[in-house]
Structures are given as C-alpha cells and as structure tokens.
Amino acid sequence: MRTPFQRYRVLAYGVGVGLVVLVFVGMPLKYAAGVDAVVAVVGPLHGALYVVYLLTVIDVARTRRVSVLLVLAMVGAGLLPFAAFFVERAVARRITPPFRSTTRAR
C-alpha cells in the first residue's frame, strides 16, 4: 500500500471486522456460554490493530488536511461496531476526487 489513505482503508476494515466479531461473537460466547477463547484472541488483536489504525488516521489527517470533526469520527469509528465501515465510506467520498472520463461525449 503506497498511500496513507490506502493504509487507512485497509485498517478501517480490519478494525471494523475485528470489533464486530468481538462484540457480536466473542462477548455473547463469553457471557452466555462461558467460552473465553474468542475474546482472548480477538480482543488483543483488535487493540493492536486499533493503535496502528490511529497512527494511520494521524497520517491521513496530516497529508490530506481533513477537518477536526472528520478526524474525531475516524477515531471513534474504531470504537463503535459497524461505524468503521460507514466512516471509511464517508472519508473516501470526501478525500478521493470524482472519476472523470478522459473521452468527450459527442
């Protein structure tokens, strides 16, 4: 991955999937069935990915000069289940320019 934005997108999905698995699979298994294995594996993995995700958020904010509100949304997206997917899409719409065809319509 060459750009900070590409790294951000990959990590946003990784953190998002990890959090969804942790909250909707690991936590019910831990408290309803007494199985602690999913939380023991996914919990630290999500935490480590979240730290790297925060570093990429800082890198994107620095290189693309995004607003403080958008940076706060990006930071919070790793803490709320499913939020990472929606915030990543919103960031992609704001940061990437629209596709323009190089051919002219006649």
C-alpha positions in Angstrom: 0.0 0.0 0.0 1.6 3.2 -1.2 -0.5 6.0 0.3 -1.6 6.7 3.8 -5.2 6.7 2.6 -4.9 3.1 1.2 -3.4 2.0 4.5 -6.3 3.7 6.3 -8.9 1.9 4.3 -7.4 -1.5 4.9 -7.0 -0.9 8.6 -10.5 0.6 8.9 -12.0 -2.6 7.5 -9.7 -4.8 9.7 -10.6 -2.8 12.9 -14.3 -2.9 11.9 -14.4 -6.6 11.3 -12.4 -7.3 14.5 -14.8 -5.2 16.6 -17.9 -6.8 15.1 -16.5 -10.3 15.8 -15.5 -9.2 19.3 -18.8 -7.7 20.2 -21.3 -9.9 18.4 -19.5 -13.3 18.6 -16.9 -13.1 21.4 -18.9 -11.3 24.1 -22.0 -13.5 23.8 -19.9 -16.6 23.8 -18.0 -15.4 26.9 -21.0 -14.4 28.9 -23.7 -16.8 27.7 -21.6 -20.0 27.1 -18.6 -19.3 29.3 -16.2 -19.7 26.3 -13.4 -17.1 26.6 -11.3 -18.1 23.6 -12.7 -15.7 21.0 -12.3 -12.7 23.4 -8.9 -13.8 24.4 -7.7 -13.9 20.8 -9.7 -11.1 19.0 -9.6 -8.6 21.9 -5.8 -8.1 21.9 -5.7 -8.3 18.1 -8.4 -5.6 17.8 -6.5 -3.4 20.4 -3.2 -3.7 18.5 -4.9 -3.0 15.1 -6.6 0.0 16.6 -3.3 1.5 17.7 -1.9 1.1 14.2 -5.3 2.4 12.8 -4.9 5.6 15.0 -1.4 6.2 13.5 -2.8 5.9 10.0 -5.6 8.3 11.0 -3.0 10.8 12.1 -1.1 10.3 8.8 -4.2 10.8 6.7 -5.2 13.9 8.7 -1.7 15.3 8.2 -1.3 14.5 4.5 -4.9 15.3 3.3 -5.7 18.1 5.8 -9.1 16.8 6.9 -11.3 18.6 9.3 -11.1 18.0 13.1 -14.6 16.7 13.1 -13.8 14.1 10.5 -10.7 13.1 12.4 -12.8 12.6 15.5 -15.3 10.5 13.5 -12.4 8.4 12.2 -11.0 7.9 15.8 -14.5 7.0 17.1 -15.2 4.6 14.3 -12.9 2.0 15.8 -14.8 2.0 19.0 -18.4 1.5 17.7 -19.5 -1.7 15.9 -20.1 -1.1 12.2 -19.1 2.6 12.4 -15.8 1.9 10.7 -17.5 0.9 7.5 -19.7 4.0 7.3 -17.0 6.4 8.3 -14.5 4.9 5.9 -17.0 5.3 3.1 -17.7 9.0 4.1 -13.9 9.7 4.2 -13.4 8.1 0.8 -16.1 10.3 -0.7 -14.5 13.5 0.8 -10.9 12.6 0.1 -10.9 11.0 -3.4 -11.8 13.1 -6.4 -14.7 12.0 -8.5 -13.8 9.9 -11.5 -13.7 11.8 -14.8 -13.6 10.2 -18.1 -10.9 11.3 -20.5 -13.1 10.9 -23.5 -15.5 13.5 -24.6 -19.2 12.9 -25.2 -20.3 13.9 -28.6 
